[in-house]
Amino acid sequence: MLGVAALVVFVLLGIVERRHVLAVLHTRIISVWDAIEPFVVAERALGLPAGNRLLCHLEAMARLAKVTPEAVVDDLLTGKQTEVPAWRELDRSAERKGWLGLTVHVGHREWRVG
């Protein structure tokens, strides 16, 4: 999961375009989230810190991947298509839930992204 989670942070920092990450790791993002979702949901129900921002962003990326048709994946990589219409509603939903925006701490530095 660390690789997928790191790429989610790279997307938030603007280092990598999310369409590229979703195209390259489309099914991997879905499988990682599907594997950890029951544990995250259970910890959230208990009030434990599993609902931290990184996991919220990973969940949001998995939702985007799930609504991205396989037929579009190559077009996302080549730039023929830069987004999927269903992404807009998911972005609005993520914004309402407060999932957009993340504070990243590296050493003594802090960045607010997203």
FIKOLZA-1660 file (N, C-alpha, C; in steps of 0.1 Angstrom, whole numbers, plus 5000, padded with zeros to 4 digits):
% residues 114
   i   px   py   pz ch aa at
   1 5008 4988 5000  A  M  N
   1 5000 5000 5000  A  M CA
   1 5009 5013 5000  A  M  C
   2 5020 5012 5005  A  L  N
   2 5029 5024 5007  A  L CA
   2 5031 5031 4993  A  L  C
   3 5033 5023 4983  A  G  N
   3 5036 5029 4970  A  G CA
   3 5023 5036 4964  A  G  C
   4 5012 5030 4966  A  V  N
   4 4999 5037 4961  A  V CA
   4 4997 5049 4970  A  V  C
   5 4999 5048 4983  A  A  N
   5 4996 5060 4992  A  A CA
   5 5006 5071 4989  A  A  C
   6 5018 5068 4986  A  A  N
   6 5028 5078 4982  A  A CA
   6 5024 5085 4969  A  A  C
   7 5019 5078 4960  A  L  N
   7 5015 5084 4947  A  L CA
   7 5002 5093 4950  A  L  C
   8 4994 5089 4959  A  V  N
   8 4983 5098 4962  A  V CA
   8 4988 5111 4968  A  V  C
   9 4998 5111 4976  A  V  N
   9 5004 5123 4981  A  V CA
   9 5011 5131 4970  A  V  C
  10 5017 5124 4960  A  F  N
  10 5023 5131 4949  A  F CA
  10 5013 5138 4941  A  F  C
  11 5001 5132 4940  A  V  N
  11 4990 5139 4933  A  V CA
  11 4986 5151 4940  A  V  C
  12 4984 5150 4953  A  L  N
  12 4980 5162 4961  A  L CA
  12 4990 5173 4961  A  L  C
  13 5003 5169 4960  A  L  N
  13 5014 5180 4959  A  L CA
  13 5015 5185 4945  A  L  C
  14 5008 5180 4935  A  G  N
  14 5009 5185 4922  A  G CA
  14 5021 5180 4914  A  G  C
  15 5028 5170 4919  A  I  N
  15 5040 5164 4913  A  I CA
  15 5036 5155 4901  A  I  C
  16 5025 5148 4903  A  V  N
  16 5020 5138 4893  A  V CA
  16 5005 5142 4890  A  V  C
  17 5001 5141 4878  A  E  N
  17 4987 5143 4875  A  E CA
  17 4979 5131 4879  A  E  C
  18 4967 5133 4885  A  R  N
  18 4959 5122 4889  A  R CA
  18 4955 5113 4878  A  R  C
  19 4953 5119 4866  A  R  N
  19 4949 5110 4855  A  R CA
  19 4959 5100 4851  A  R  C
  20 4972 5104 4853  A  H  N
  20 4983 5094 4850  A  H CA
  20 4983 5083 4861  A  H  C
  21 4982 5087 4873  A  V  N
  21 4982 5077 4884  A  V CA
  21 4970 5068 4882  A  V  C
  22 4958 5073 4880  A  L  N
  22 4946 5065 4878  A  L CA
  22 4947 5056 4866  A  L  C
  23 4954 5061 4855  A  A  N
  23 4956 5052 4843  A  A CA
  23 4966 5041 4846  A  A  C
  24 4977 5044 4852  A  V  N
  24 4987 5034 4854  A  V CA
  24 4984 5024 4865  A  V  C
  25 4978 5029 4876  A  L  N
  25 4975 5020 4887  A  L CA
  25 4960 5018 4889  A  L  C
  26 4952 5019 4879  A  H  N
  26 4938 5019 4880  A  H CA
  26 4933 5007 4888  A  H  C
  27 4936 4995 4885  A  T  N
  27 4931 4983 4892  A  T CA
  27 4938 4981 4905  A  T  C
  28 4950 4986 4906  A  R  N
  28 4958 4984 4919  A  R CA
  28 4952 4993 4929  A  R  C
  29 4949 5005 4926  A  I  N
  29 4943 5015 4936  A  I CA
  29 4930 5008 4941  A  I  C
  30 4922 5003 4932  A  I  N
  30 4909 4997 4937  A  I CA
  30 4912 4985 4946  A  I  C
  31 4921 4976 4942  A  S  N
  31 4924 4964 4950  A  S CA
  31 4930 4968 4964  A  S  C
  32 4939 4978 4964  A  V  N
  32 4944 4982 4977  A  V CA
  32 4933 4987 4986  A  V  C
  33 4925 4996 4981  A  W  N
  33 4914 5002 4989  A  W CA
  33 4904 4991 4993  A  W  C
  34 4900 4982 4984  A  D  N
  34 4891 4971 4988  A  D CA
  34 4897 4962 4999  A  D  C
  35 4910 4960 4999  A  A  N
  35 4916 4952 5009  A  A CA
  35 4916 4959 5023  A  A  C
  36 4918 4972 5023  A  I  N
  36 4919 4978 5036  A  I CA
  36 4906 4985 5041  A  I  C
  37 4897 4987 5032  A  E  N
  37 4884 4994 5035  A  E CA
  37 4877 4988 5048  A  E  C
  38 4875 4975 5049  A  P  N
  38 4868 4970 5061  A  P CA
  38 4875 4974 5074  A  P  C
  39 4888 4974 5074  A  F  N
  39 4896 4978 5086  A  F CA
  39 4895 4993 5089  A  F  C
  40 4895 5001 5079  A  V  N
  40 4894 5016 5080  A  V CA
  40 4880 5019 5085  A  V  C
  41 4870 5013 5079  A  V  N
  41 4856 5015 5083  A  V CA
  41 4854 5012 5098  A  V  C
  42 4859 5000 5102  A  A  N
  42 4858 4995 5116  A  A CA
  42 4865 5005 5125  A  A  C
  43 4877 5009 5122  A  E  N
  43 4884 5019 5130  A  E CA
  43 4877 5032 5131  A  E  C
  44 4871 5037 5120  A  R  N
  44 4864 5049 5120  A  R CA
  44 4852 5048 5129  A  R  C
  45 4845 5037 5129  A  A  N
  45 4833 5035 5137  A  A CA
  45 4837 5035 5152  A  A  C
  46 4849 5031 5155  A  L  N
  46 4854 5031 5169  A  L CA
  46 4859 5044 5173  A  L  C
  47 4860 5053 5164  A  G  N
  47 4866 5067 5167  A  G CA
  47 4881 5067 5167  A  G  C
  48 4887 5056 5161  A  L  N
  48 4902 5056 5160  A  L CA
  48 4906 5064 5148  A  L  C
  49 4919 5068 5148  A  P  N
  49 4924 5077 5138  A  P CA
  49 4926 5071 5124  A  P  C
  50 4919 5060 5121  A  A  N
  50 4921 5055 5107  A  A CA
  50 4915 5064 5096  A  A  C
  51 4906 5073 5100  A  G  N
  51 4900 5082 5090  A  G CA
  51 4909 5094 5087  A  G  C
  52 4922 5092 5089  A  N  N
  52 4931 5103 5087  A  N CA
  52 4930 5108 5072  A  N  C
  53 4936 5119 5069  A  R  N
  53 4935 5125 5056  A  R CA
  53 4940 5116 5045  A  R  C
  54 4952 5110 5047  A  L  N
  54 4958 5102 5037  A  L CA
  54 4948 5091 5032  A  L  C
  55 4942 5084 5042  A  L  N
  55 4933 5073 5039  A  L CA
  55 4920 5078 5032  A  L  C
  56 4916 5090 5036  A  C  N
  56 4905 5097 5029  A  C CA
  56 4908 5099 5014  A  C  C
  57 4920 5104 5012  A  H  N
  57 4924 5107 4998  A  H CA
  57 4926 5094 4990  A  H  C
  58 4931 5083 4997  A  L  N
  58 4932 5070 4990  A  L CA
  58 4918 5065 4987  A  L  C
  59 4909 5067 4996  A  E  N
  59 4895 5063 4994  A  E CA
  59 4889 5071 4982  A  E  C
  60 4892 5084 4981  A  A  N
  60 4886 5092 4971  A  A CA
  60 4892 5088 4957  A  A  C
  61 4905 5084 4957  A  M  N
  61 4912 5080 4945  A  M CA
  61 4906 5066 4940  A  M  C
  62 4903 5058 4950  A  A  N
  62 4897 5045 4946  A  A CA
  62 4883 5047 4940  A  A  C
  63 4875 5056 4946  A  R  N
  63 4862 5059 4940  A  R CA
  63 4863 5064 4926  A  R  C
  64 4873 5073 4924  A  L  N
  64 4875 5078 4910  A  L CA
  64 4879 5066 4901  A  L  C
  65 4888 5057 4906  A  A  N
  65 4892 5046 4897  A  A CA
  65 4880 5037 4894  A  A  C
  66 4871 5035 4904  A  K  N
  66 4860 5026 4902  A  K CA
  66 4850 5031 4891  A  K  C
  67 4850 5045 4889  A  V  N
  67 4840 5050 4879  A  V CA
  67 4848 5053 4866  A  V  C
  68 4860 5049 4865  A  T  N
  68 4868 5052 4853  A  T CA
  68 4868 5039 4845  A  T  C
  69 4861 5039 4834  A  P  N
  69 4860 5027 4825  A  P CA
  69 4873 5023 4820  A  P  C
  70 4875 5010 4819  A  E  N
  70 4888 5005 4814  A  E CA
  70 4891 5010 4800  A  E  C
  71 4880 5013 4792  A  A  N
  71 4882 5018 4778  A  A CA
  71 4888 5032 4778  A  A  C
  72 4888 5039 4789  A  V  N
  72 4892 5053 4790  A  V CA
  72 4907 5053 4794  A  V  C
  73 4912 5043 4801  A  V  N
  73 4925 5043 4807  A  V CA
  73 4936 5047 4797  A  V  C
  74 4936 5042 4786  A  D  N
  74 4947 5045 4776  A  D CA
  74 4946 5060 4772  A  D  C
  75 4933 5065 4770  A  D  N
  75 4931 5079 4766  A  D CA
  75 4936 5088 4777  A  D  C
  76 4935 5084 4790  A  L  N
  76 4940 5092 4801  A  L CA
  76 4955 5093 4800  A  L  C
  77 4962 5083 4797  A  L  N
  77 4976 5083 4796  A  L CA
  77 4981 5091 4784  A  L  C
  78 4975 5090 4773  A  T  N
  78 4979 5098 4761  A  T CA
  78 4975 5112 4761  A  T  C
  79 4965 5116 4769  A  G  N
  79 4960 5129 4770  A  G CA
  79 4949 5132 4760  A  G  C
  80 4944 5121 4754  A  K  N
  80 4932 5123 4745  A  K CA
  80 4920 5126 4754  A  K  C
  81 4920 5122 4766  A  Q  N
  81 4910 5125 4776  A  Q CA
  81 4917 5129 4789  A  Q  C
  82 4913 5140 4795  A  T  N
  82 4920 5144 4807  A  T CA
  82 4912 5142 4820  A  T  C
  83 4899 5138 4818  A  E  N
  83 4892 5134 4830  A  E CA
  83 4879 5126 4826  A  E  C
  84 4873 5121 4835  A  V  N
  84 4861 5113 4833  A  V CA
  84 4849 5121 4839  A  V  C
  85 4838 5123 4831  A  P  N
  85 4827 5132 4837  A  P CA
  85 4823 5128 4851  A  P  C
  86 4823 5115 4854  A  A  N
  86 4818 5112 4868  A  A CA
  86 4828 5117 4879  A  A  C
  87 4840 5121 4875  A  W  N
  87 4849 5126 4885  A  W CA
  87 4845 5139 4891  A  W  C
  88 4838 5147 4883  A  R  N
  88 4833 5160 4888  A  R CA
  88 4824 5159 4901  A  R  C
  89 4815 5150 4900  A  E  N
  89 4806 5148 4911  A  E CA
  89 4813 5142 4923  A  E  C
  90 4822 5133 4921  A  L  N
  90 4830 5127 4932  A  L CA
  90 4839 5138 4938  A  L  C
  91 4845 5147 4930  A  D  N
  91 4853 5158 4935  A  D CA
  91 4844 5167 4944  A  D  C
  92 4832 5170 4940  A  R  N
  92 4823 5178 4948  A  R CA
  92 4820 5171 4961  A  R  C
  93 4818 5158 4960  A  S  N
  93 4814 5151 4972  A  S CA
  93 4826 5151 4982  A  S  C
  94 4838 5149 4977  A  A  N
  94 4850 5149 4985  A  A CA
  94 4852 5162 4992  A  A  C
  95 4850 5173 4984  A  E  N
  95 4851 5186 4990  A  E CA
  95 4841 5189 5001  A  E  C
  96 4829 5184 4999  A  R  N
  96 4819 5186 5010  A  R CA
  96 4823 5178 5022  A  R  C
  97 4829 5166 5021  A  K  N
  97 4833 5158 5032  A  K CA
  97 4846 5163 5038  A  K  C
  98 4852 5174 5032  A  G  N
  98 4865 5179 5037  A  G CA
  98 4877 5171 5034  A  G  C
  99 4876 5162 5024  A  W  N
  99 4887 5154 5020  A  W CA
  99 4897 5161 5012  A  W  C
 100 4894 5172 5006  A  L  N
 100 4903 5180 4998  A  L CA
 100 4911 5188 5008  A  L  C
 101 4924 5188 5006  A  G  N
 101 4933 5196 5015  A  G CA
 101 4940 5186 5024  A  G  C
 102 4953 5188 5025  A  L  N
 102 4961 5179 5033  A  L CA
 102 4973 5187 5038  A  L  C
 103 4977 5185 5050  A  T  N
 103 4989 5191 5055  A  T CA
 103 5000 5180 5055  A  T  C
 104 5011 5182 5048  A  V  N
 104 5022 5173 5048  A  V CA
 104 5033 5178 5056  A  V  C
 105 5038 5170 5065  A  H  N
 105 5050 5174 5073  A  H CA
 105 5062 5166 5069  A  H  C
 106 5072 5173 5065  A  V  N
 106 5085 5167 5061  A  V CA
 106 5096 5174 5069  A  V  C
 107 5102 5166 5079  A  G  N
 107 5111 5173 5088  A  G CA
 107 5105 5184 5095  A  G  C
 108 5111 5196 5094  A  H  N
 108 5105 5208 5101  A  H CA
 108 5096 5216 5092  A  H  C
 109 5094 5211 5080  A  R  N
 109 5086 5219 5070  A  R CA
 109 5072 5214 5070  A  R  C
 110 5063 5222 5066  A  E  N
 110 5049 5218 5065  A  E CA
 110 5043 5225 5052  A  E  C
 111 5035 5217 5044  A  W  N
 111 5029 5222 5033  A  W CA
 111 5014 5219 5034  A  W  C
 112 5006 5228 5030  A  R  N
 112 4991 5226 5028  A  R CA
 112 4989 5224 5014  A  R  C
 113 4983 5213 5010  A  V  N
 113 4981 5209 4996  A  V CA
 113 4966 5205 4994  A  V  C
 114 4963 5204 4982  A  G  N
 114 4949 5199 4978  A  G CA
 114 4939 5210 4978  A  G  C
% end
